[in-house]
Amino acid sequence: MNSYKIKNREVIIYKTSSLLNILEIVFAWLLVFVFLVILISDMAGILKIFLSSIIVYFLFFICKAILKLKRITLLTNEEILIVEQIGRSRII
């Protein structure tokens, strides 16, 4: 994660792909669906406890992805150019 200040706004640039965030959310919701199906069916209590702990763990990933999306600031074209120039100067 890189952070730049432009016009008193902090611009946060994530190196992680947005596709990974989407896959993370889809995977977590699939686990929630599987958990609900198992709850409806008659299975052992230990399996339910184990799966519920997995679901809580992946719900954390959903919250993390939502927080990442909220922290990304929309930029104008001029600001994108400034950020690109800062990035190039740091690479060199």
Backbone as CSV, one residue per row, in Angstrom:
resi,resn,N_x,N_y,N_z,CA_x,CA_y,CA_z,C_x,C_y,C_z
1,MET,0.848,-1.176,0.000,0.000,0.000,0.000,0.888,1.231,0.000
2,ASN,0.673,2.131,-0.937,1.390,3.394,-1.003,0.443,4.520,-0.657
3,SER,0.980,5.567,-0.058,0.160,6.696,0.351,0.826,7.980,-0.105
4,TYR,0.059,8.873,-0.715,0.559,10.161,-1.176,-0.387,11.253,-0.693
5,LYS,0.149,12.443,-0.458,-0.690,13.583,-0.073,-0.833,14.509,-1.278
6,ILE,-2.053,14.765,-1.683,-2.335,15.678,-2.796,-3.429,16.638,-2.329
7,LYS,-3.130,17.930,-2.359,-4.105,18.956,-1.964,-4.733,18.626,-0.609
8,ASN,-3.888,18.321,0.357,-4.309,18.007,1.735,-5.225,16.797,1.830
9,ARG,-5.242,15.981,0.797,-5.990,14.718,0.850,-4.988,13.593,0.765
10,GLU,-5.200,12.575,1.568,-4.307,11.426,1.501,-4.850,10.465,0.459
11,VAL,-4.022,10.148,-0.507,-4.410,9.242,-1.575,-3.740,7.904,-1.303
12,ILE,-4.527,6.881,-1.170,-3.991,5.559,-0.862,-4.104,4.697,-2.111
13,ILE,-2.990,4.157,-2.532,-2.969,3.328,-3.735,-2.657,1.894,-3.301
14,TYR,-3.538,0.994,-3.651,-3.360,-0.406,-3.281,-2.710,-1.157,-4.419
15,LYS,-1.719,-1.957,-4.088,-1.090,-2.784,-5.104,-1.890,-4.058,-5.340
16,THR,-2.743,-4.403,-4.396,-3.554,-5.602,-4.562,-4.621,-5.358,-5.619
17,SER,-4.966,-6.381,-6.328,-5.933,-6.271,-7.403,-7.344,-6.207,-6.844
18,SER,-8.198,-5.412,-7.493,-9.597,-5.359,-7.076,-10.291,-6.686,-7.363
19,LEU,-9.774,-7.427,-8.338,-10.337,-8.742,-8.636,-10.159,-9.677,-7.440
20,LEU,-9.013,-9.560,-6.763,-8.791,-10.391,-5.580,-9.790,-10.050,-4.483
21,ASN,-10.093,-8.765,-4.316,-11.083,-8.371,-3.320,-12.455,-8.936,-3.652
22,ILE,-12.816,-8.905,-4.933,-14.110,-9.435,-5.355,-14.170,-10.941,-5.126
23,LEU,-13.089,-11.642,-5.468,-13.051,-13.087,-5.250,-13.122,-13.431,-3.770
24,GLU,-12.484,-12.599,-2.953,-12.517,-12.804,-1.512,-13.948,-12.710,-0.984
25,ILE,-14.690,-11.703,-1.462,-16.079,-11.522,-1.026,-16.959,-12.671,-1.526
26,VAL,-16.784,-13.061,-2.792,-17.593,-14.150,-3.353,-17.330,-15.449,-2.600
27,PHE,-16.066,-15.722,-2.308,-15.716,-16.945,-1.593,-16.333,-16.952,-0.194
28,ALA,-16.289,-15.804,0.468,-16.861,-15.721,1.816,-18.375,-15.947,1.785
29,TRP,-19.065,-15.366,0.803,-20.513,-15.560,0.717,-20.865,-16.993,0.343
30,LEU,-20.028,-17.640,-0.454,-20.258,-19.057,-0.743,-20.162,-19.893,0.529
31,LEU,-19.197,-19.565,1.380,-19.079,-20.292,2.642,-20.284,-20.038,3.542
32,VAL,-20.792,-18.808,3.542,-21.991,-18.503,4.323,-23.163,-19.338,3.818
33,PHE,-23.314,-19.450,2.506,-24.396,-20.240,1.928,-24.271,-21.715,2.320
34,VAL,-23.049,-22.248,2.234,-22.827,-23.653,2.616,-23.154,-23.859,4.087
35,PHE,-22.754,-22.895,4.917,-23.038,-22.989,6.349,-24.537,-23.015,6.612
36,LEU,-25.299,-22.168,5.905,-26.748,-22.147,6.103,-27.396,-23.453,5.650
37,VAL,-26.895,-24.041,4.577,-27.429,-25.320,4.104,-27.163,-26.404,5.152
38,ILE,-25.971,-26.384,5.739,-25.643,-27.388,6.757,-26.489,-27.180,8.003
39,LEU,-26.764,-25.923,8.362,-27.609,-25.653,9.526,-29.008,-26.208,9.322
40,ILE,-29.521,-26.067,8.111,-30.874,-26.547,7.831,-30.908,-28.075,7.878
41,SER,-29.890,-28.701,7.313,-29.864,-30.166,7.324,-29.480,-30.669,8.724
42,ASP,-29.674,-31.936,8.961,-29.427,-32.514,10.279,-28.017,-33.107,10.309
43,MET,-27.054,-32.325,10.810,-25.672,-32.805,10.880,-25.185,-32.748,12.322
44,ALA,-23.993,-33.253,12.543,-23.420,-33.294,13.885,-23.139,-31.876,14.393
45,GLY,-23.264,-31.693,15.707,-23.055,-30.380,16.318,-21.619,-29.902,16.203
46,ILE,-20.668,-30.813,16.262,-19.256,-30.429,16.173,-18.961,-29.844,14.797
47,LEU,-19.526,-30.441,13.758,-19.319,-29.936,12.408,-19.904,-28.538,12.262
48,LYS,-21.055,-28.296,12.888,-21.666,-26.977,12.838,-20.778,-25.938,13.523
49,ILE,-20.221,-26.283,14.665,-19.352,-25.352,15.387,-18.109,-25.048,14.555
50,PHE,-17.518,-26.074,13.954,-16.319,-25.891,13.144,-16.600,-24.990,11.947
51,LEU,-17.704,-25.258,11.256,-18.047,-24.450,10.090,-18.429,-23.027,10.467
52,SER,-19.072,-22.847,11.616,-19.430,-21.486,12.021,-18.184,-20.665,12.330
53,SER,-17.150,-21.291,12.890,-15.908,-20.553,13.137,-15.241,-20.170,11.822
54,ILE,-15.321,-21.043,10.820,-14.773,-20.709,9.493,-15.547,-19.544,8.879
55,ILE,-16.865,-19.549,9.045,-17.693,-18.476,8.485,-17.347,-17.136,9.136
56,VAL,-17.190,-17.130,10.448,-16.827,-15.885,11.136,-15.484,-15.381,10.634
57,TYR,-14.558,-16.296,10.407,-13.233,-15.925,9.903,-13.324,-15.281,8.531
58,PHE,-14.156,-15.811,7.654,-14.275,-15.247,6.316,-15.154,-14.004,6.272
59,LEU,-16.049,-13.842,7.252,-16.792,-12.583,7.346,-15.841,-11.425,7.639
60,PHE,-14.759,-11.730,8.356,-13.725,-10.729,8.593,-13.145,-10.242,7.274
61,PHE,-12.930,-11.143,6.319,-12.395,-10.755,5.025,-13.366,-9.866,4.258
62,ILE,-14.675,-10.109,4.414,-15.668,-9.253,3.768,-15.553,-7.834,4.320
63,CYS,-15.477,-7.716,5.637,-15.353,-6.393,6.253,-14.065,-5.715,5.816
64,LYS,-12.990,-6.478,5.737,-11.703,-5.909,5.330,-11.776,-5.377,3.901
65,ALA,-12.404,-6.117,3.000,-12.518,-5.672,1.608,-13.379,-4.420,1.495
66,ILE,-14.461,-4.353,2.278,-15.327,-3.171,2.248,-14.572,-1.952,2.764
67,LEU,-13.784,-2.132,3.834,-12.998,-1.012,4.356,-11.960,-0.547,3.346
68,LYS,-11.358,-1.471,2.615,-10.388,-1.096,1.585,-11.061,-0.257,0.510
69,LEU,-12.251,-0.662,0.081,-12.938,0.070,-0.975,-13.314,1.478,-0.513
70,LYS,-13.670,1.628,0.775,-14.053,2.944,1.277,-12.854,3.871,1.399
71,ARG,-11.655,3.330,1.608,-10.479,4.173,1.801,-9.888,4.671,0.495
72,ILE,-10.264,4.083,-0.623,-9.721,4.524,-1.906,-10.404,5.838,-2.309
73,THR,-9.610,6.839,-2.617,-10.122,8.159,-2.974,-10.162,8.293,-4.488
74,LEU,-11.256,8.827,-4.987,-11.350,9.064,-6.427,-10.490,10.268,-6.805
75,LEU,-9.779,10.147,-7.897,-8.843,11.185,-8.312,-9.283,11.829,-9.624
76,THR,-8.898,13.095,-9.793,-9.078,13.735,-11.096,-7.910,13.325,-11.984
77,ASN,-7.992,13.652,-13.275,-6.917,13.293,-14.202,-5.592,13.935,-13.819
78,GLU,-5.626,15.206,-13.382,-4.395,15.897,-12.988,-3.748,15.201,-11.796
79,GLU,-4.562,14.795,-10.838,-4.021,14.143,-9.642,-3.438,12.782,-9.986
80,ILE,-4.051,12.077,-10.928,-3.507,10.786,-11.351,-2.128,10.984,-11.969
81,LEU,-1.971,12.041,-12.776,-0.661,12.330,-13.369,0.375,12.629,-12.284
82,ILE,-0.022,13.395,-11.265,0.902,13.707,-10.173,1.325,12.432,-9.452
83,VAL,0.361,11.559,-9.184,0.665,10.304,-8.500,1.585,9.442,-9.356
84,GLU,1.334,9.402,-10.676,2.210,8.631,-11.562,3.618,9.187,-11.559
85,GLN,3.749,10.521,-11.557,5.080,11.129,-11.530,5.787,10.823,-10.212
86,ILE,5.056,10.873,-9.107,5.657,10.536,-7.804,6.125,9.085,-7.816
87,GLY,5.293,8.214,-8.368,5.652,6.798,-8.431,6.890,6.566,-9.281
88,ARG,6.973,7.255,-10.427,8.148,7.103,-11.294,9.395,7.626,-10.602
89,SER,9.278,8.743,-9.905,10.463,9.293,-9.245,10.931,8.370,-8.114
90,ARG,9.996,7.672,-7.481,10.395,6.740,-6.421,11.038,5.489,-7.005
91,ILE,10.578,5.067,-8.191,11.171,3.881,-8.825,12.609,4.184,-9.237
92,ILE,12.814,5.381,-9.795,14.153,5.782,-10.243,14.976,6.096,-9.023
